[in-house]
Amino acid sequence: MVSKLKELYTDNQLIHNSPISDIYKVKPIKESSNLTELEKKQDFLILKIVDLDFKIPPHSIKREIETIKVLQEKKKEQSNEGYIGIIEMFNNFQIVDDMILSLKYYPFTLNQLVLNSKYSRKKIKFNSIGDMSGNSNGEYELKNKIKVSELREFIIKMVSSLNFIHQNQIIHRDLKMSNIFFEANDLTKPIIGDFSCCYNLNQPPEDEPLDFKYLDISSGIYKPPELLLGITNYNFEIDYWSFGIILTILFSLNFKSILIKDDLDLNNDSNIHDLHLLSCIFKTFGTPIIEKSINNNESAGREEESQKEDSKEGNNKEEASKEDANKDDANKEEEEDYLYWPELNNNDLHFKKFNLKIQKPLSIENILPKLIIDDSLDFNNDINDPNDINKIKIFFKNLMRYDRNKRKMFID
């Protein structure tokens, strides 16, 4: 057993520390007999070090190790079945009370990648006393240069990787920009990492039964609304929502999610109070409803009756008017379908006691402005086929449904 890390690694550089873990970038000492062969082939490694005496549920280093091992084995079995972007672990071992994971070094997180000049441009913000010579207060704003075709490929690869994780009965539970990694300056090859608070549906922890999972998961703005309302029997759909929030950042014009666009004191990684986040969600995606004013049968019956009357009257003007009315009803029905959340009828969730102001959802163009097709706007939208754009819109809207039974992740 190795007693000291310095016998294995050198040039230790602290990248991140938190109450959960310390993350180091290191060089392997390739002459060491205690390194694995895979470690010896690497120029750099990432060490994740966790004090086993300091536990903050639902984070579990042992569960993370078990999960990555299972996923790596399954990935080998499915090596010919499409893209699977999962973080790579080379070794794990214990020194006294510390558990150490040796992981592949990825030079970029998604947060870091979008700052690269390939994907963004910095525009200096001048203060009120700035002059034409270029003096400024040192602040800048970002302009999103990512092409929509690249974003579509990113979505496809993320869907493939998340589906793989879910097929192996793992809920990630902490999808966010900083937990998506890249080996190179290429947005289209994402790697999903940090499984420290994941949940294995096949092996529920003793302290966390299937119907009573922890709510203290997900980070900041990525937290789904059901967690904010105390729903504990969640499943894969929480990962879908978090993925959707990532897309609100990547399809923005300045890499700031629409959820906090007007909050100057907040960024995508800020801590945010649950009630404030819930308010931001409802302002963006609309206030959920627990009853529909129009159901499918009524709508279908009204349309059939309208068609019969049109046939009898043969009046073109009235036909056009009724057609417009039917379209309005169809749009209203579609909107209500996305806002409908029957689960909130449960009195234990207290939603009905909130007396919330009813807010309409923002348009998809407001939420994902890079999807706007307009040659006069420099949004880097290189997809001009409305059908392709519509597929992305539908995909996103299905990620962000309130009704968890209808939330889904599928794209053509």
Secondary structure, DSSP 8 states (H G I E B T S, - for coil): ----GGGTEEEEEEEEE-SS-EEEEEEE-TT-TTS-HHHHT-S-EEEEEEETT---TT--HHHHHHHHHHHHHHHHHTTTSS---B--EEEEEEETTEEEEEEE--SEEHHHHTTSTTTEEEEE---TT--TT----S-EEEEE---HHHHHHHHHHHHHHHHHHHHTTEE-----GGGEEESSS-TTS-EE---TT-EETTS--TTS-TTS--S--S-GGG--HHHHTT-----THHHHHHHHHHHHHHTSSSS--GGGTT-TT--TT----HHHHHHHHHHHH---BSS-SS-HHHHHHHHHHHHHHHHHH--HHHHHHHHHHHHHHHHHHHHHHHHB-GGGG-GGG-GGGS---------HHHHSGGG---TTS-S------HHHHHHHHHHHHHHT-SSTTT------
